[in-house]
Structure formats: structure tokens, C-alpha cells
Amino acid sequence: MACPLLLPEDLDHDIALIVDGDLVVHGFLDDYVSGIGLLVVLGDLVVRDLVSRGSVYVAGDLRAEGIVYGHYNDFTFEVGGAVHGRALVLADKSASYTVGELEVEIDSYDPTREQLRAAREILVPQAYEGGAERARRGKRPKLDRPSYRPVCGRLHAGEPLFRAPD
């Protein structure tokens, strides 16, 4: 069996990255910093967080410590195994996957109010468009899916996406 590809920190890629086996990223993975990337992992993908506007294909399981966020309808999100993480958020993205251990799942086209409420309970207000301003006024974010740009911005800045435990 081949050894996994281990990356010690965040990975921003705008290329076609094909891994013949497992990929472990000790940080977050973003495929849209300087252009759109394509990721193909023929084994399992283990990552702290994943944000994607490009296409993602994982033959095995996708395991994230935090968020998996797929956005943009010109590309696909496919996982042959199960998706595990704190939150899976899909926005206008063609997707095929099996739900693993997730605290929150927001599906691509018709999220339920329960899904949106569950996300709002575990994510910081700043993960939503206008959420920081609403929080300053003592209000909760609007009942909507977390927003792609604020999520990416917080990941790149090293700021938390999830609320601290009570």
C-alpha cells in the first residue's frame, strides 16, 4: 500500500491535483485563491477545513475537523465514501456523497430551516454576510446558509469559524 501524501500546512491550489492514494492536509485546503483548481483523491482525504469552488472528487472518505464548504454551480463535489466533519455546507453545487458523522449538513439547493438553525447555533456570526454587524447590535445572523467569502476570509486569517463551547 502506498504512503499517503502528507502536507504540513494550508494548501491553496489552482491546478489539477491528482493524488493516487490518501491525502492528509494539516491545515485547510482552498482551490480558489488564484484560480479554480481540480482535486482528485483516489483514497481518503483528511483535512482541517475544505473550501472549494472547483471540482472535488474523493474515492474514499472525506474527514474534516471543521467545515467542508462547496460553492459554485459550474463544478462538482463527489465523495465515494462518507463525509465527516463539524459542518458540511453546499451552495449551488452539484453533489454526490454519503453523510457520515456531521453536526450540521446544509444541502445545496433546498436547505431546511432546521439545517440553517443548526448551523447558526455552532458557527460564529462573522461566518455570515452582515453577521458581524448584526452581532454588534445584539442580533443573530439572518436564517441563511453561511457565506462563502466570510468563511474563506476567516480561514485565511486563522480566525475561528465555530463558537466556543459554553
C-alpha positions as CSV (number, residue, x, y, z in Angstrom):
1,M,0.0,0.0,0.0
2,A,1.3,3.5,-0.9
3,C,2.0,6.0,1.8
4,P,-0.4,9.0,2.0
5,L,0.7,12.4,0.7
6,L,1.2,14.5,3.8
7,L,1.1,18.3,3.6
8,P,2.2,20.1,6.8
9,E,0.2,23.3,6.3
10,D,-2.6,25.0,4.4
11,L,-2.9,24.2,0.7
12,D,-4.1,26.8,-1.8
13,H,-4.1,25.3,-5.3
14,D,-5.3,26.4,-8.7
15,I,-4.1,23.3,-10.6
16,A,-5.3,19.9,-11.3
17,L,-4.1,17.9,-8.3
18,I,-4.4,14.2,-8.6
19,V,-3.4,12.0,-5.6
20,D,-3.1,8.3,-6.2
21,G,-3.9,7.3,-2.6
22,D,-4.7,9.2,0.5
23,L,-4.1,13.0,1.0
24,V,-3.6,14.5,4.5
25,V,-3.5,18.3,4.8
26,H,-2.6,19.6,8.3
27,G,-4.4,22.8,7.7
28,F,-7.2,24.0,5.3
29,L,-7.5,23.3,1.6
30,D,-8.7,26.1,-0.7
31,D,-8.9,25.7,-4.5
32,Y,-9.8,29.3,-5.4
33,V,-7.2,31.7,-4.2
34,S,-5.6,32.5,-7.6
35,G,-7.8,30.5,-9.9
36,I,-10.0,27.4,-9.9
37,G,-8.4,24.1,-9.1
38,L,-9.4,20.5,-9.6
39,L,-8.8,17.9,-6.8
40,V,-8.9,14.1,-7.4
41,V,-8.0,11.9,-4.4
42,L,-8.1,8.2,-5.2
43,G,-8.1,7.3,-1.5
44,D,-9.3,9.2,1.6
45,L,-8.9,13.0,2.2
46,V,-8.2,14.2,5.7
47,V,-8.1,17.9,6.2
48,R,-8.8,20.6,8.9
49,D,-11.2,22.5,6.7
50,L,-12.0,22.4,2.9
51,V,-13.4,25.2,0.9
52,S,-14.0,24.6,-2.8
53,R,-15.3,26.5,-5.9
54,G,-13.7,23.9,-8.2
55,S,-14.4,20.2,-8.6
56,V,-13.6,17.8,-5.9
57,Y,-13.6,14.0,-6.2
58,V,-12.6,11.7,-3.3
59,A,-12.9,8.0,-3.9
60,G,-12.9,7.2,-0.2
61,D,-14.0,9.1,2.9
62,L,-13.6,12.9,3.4
63,R,-12.7,13.7,7.0
64,A,-12.6,17.3,8.2
65,E,-12.0,18.6,11.7
66,G,-14.1,21.6,10.9
67,I,-16.0,22.8,7.8
68,V,-16.4,21.4,4.3
69,Y,-17.8,24.1,2.1
70,G,-18.6,23.6,-1.6
71,H,-19.7,26.6,-3.7
72,Y,-20.4,27.4,-7.3
73,N,-22.5,25.6,-9.8
74,D,-20.1,25.1,-12.7
75,F,-18.2,22.3,-10.8
76,T,-19.0,19.2,-8.8
77,F,-18.5,17.8,-5.3
78,E,-18.3,14.0,-5.3
79,V,-17.2,11.7,-2.4
80,G,-17.4,7.9,-2.9
81,G,-17.3,7.3,0.8
82,A,-18.8,9.3,3.6
83,V,-18.3,13.0,4.6
84,H,-17.3,13.6,8.2
85,G,-16.8,16.9,9.9
86,R,-18.5,19.6,12.1
87,A,-20.3,21.2,9.2
88,L,-21.0,20.4,5.5
89,V,-22.3,23.4,3.6
90,L,-23.1,23.2,-0.1
91,A,-24.3,26.2,-2.1
92,D,-25.4,25.9,-5.7
93,K,-23.1,22.9,-6.2
94,S,-23.9,19.5,-7.9
95,A,-23.0,17.0,-5.2
96,S,-22.9,13.2,-4.6
97,Y,-21.9,11.9,-1.2
98,T,-23.0,9.9,1.8
99,V,-23.5,11.6,5.2
100,G,-21.0,10.4,7.8
101,E,-20.6,12.0,11.2
102,L,-21.7,15.6,10.8
103,E,-23.1,18.1,13.3
104,V,-24.6,20.1,10.5
105,E,-25.4,19.4,6.9
106,I,-26.8,22.2,4.6
107,D,-27.6,20.7,1.3
108,S,-27.0,22.5,-2.0
109,Y,-30.4,23.6,-3.2
110,D,-33.2,23.3,-0.6
111,P,-31.8,23.6,2.9
112,T,-34.4,23.2,5.6
113,R,-35.0,25.7,8.4
114,E,-33.7,23.1,10.8
115,Q,-30.4,22.8,8.9
116,L,-30.0,26.6,8.8
117,R,-30.8,26.9,12.5
118,A,-28.3,24.2,13.5
119,A,-25.5,25.9,11.5
120,R,-26.3,29.3,13.1
121,E,-26.0,27.6,16.6
122,I,-22.4,26.3,16.0
123,L,-20.9,28.9,13.7
124,V,-19.7,32.4,14.7
125,P,-21.9,35.3,13.4
126,Q,-19.0,36.5,11.3
127,A,-19.4,33.5,9.0
128,Y,-22.5,35.1,7.6
129,E,-22.8,38.2,5.3
130,G,-23.7,41.0,7.6
131,G,-23.4,38.7,10.6
132,A,-20.7,40.8,12.3
133,E,-22.8,43.9,12.2
134,R,-25.9,42.1,13.4
135,A,-23.8,40.7,16.3
136,R,-22.7,44.2,17.3
137,R,-26.3,45.2,17.5
138,G,-27.1,42.1,19.7
139,K,-28.9,40.2,16.9
140,R,-28.3,36.8,15.4
141,P,-27.4,36.3,11.8
142,K,-30.3,36.0,9.4
143,L,-31.5,32.5,8.9
144,D,-29.5,31.6,5.8
145,R,-26.5,29.5,4.9
146,P,-23.1,30.7,6.0
147,S,-21.5,32.9,3.3
148,Y,-18.5,31.7,1.2
149,R,-16.4,34.9,1.3
150,P,-16.6,35.4,5.1
151,V,-15.9,31.7,5.7
152,C,-12.8,31.8,3.4
153,G,-11.7,35.0,4.9
154,R,-11.8,33.7,8.5
155,L,-9.9,30.5,7.4
156,H,-7.2,32.5,5.7
157,A,-6.9,34.9,8.7
158,G,-6.6,31.9,11.1
159,E,-9.8,33.1,12.9
160,P,-12.3,30.6,14.3
161,L,-15.5,29.6,12.4
162,F,-17.1,27.7,15.3
163,R,-18.4,29.1,18.5
164,A,-16.6,28.2,21.7
165,P,-18.3,25.6,23.8
166,D,-20.5,27.0,26.6
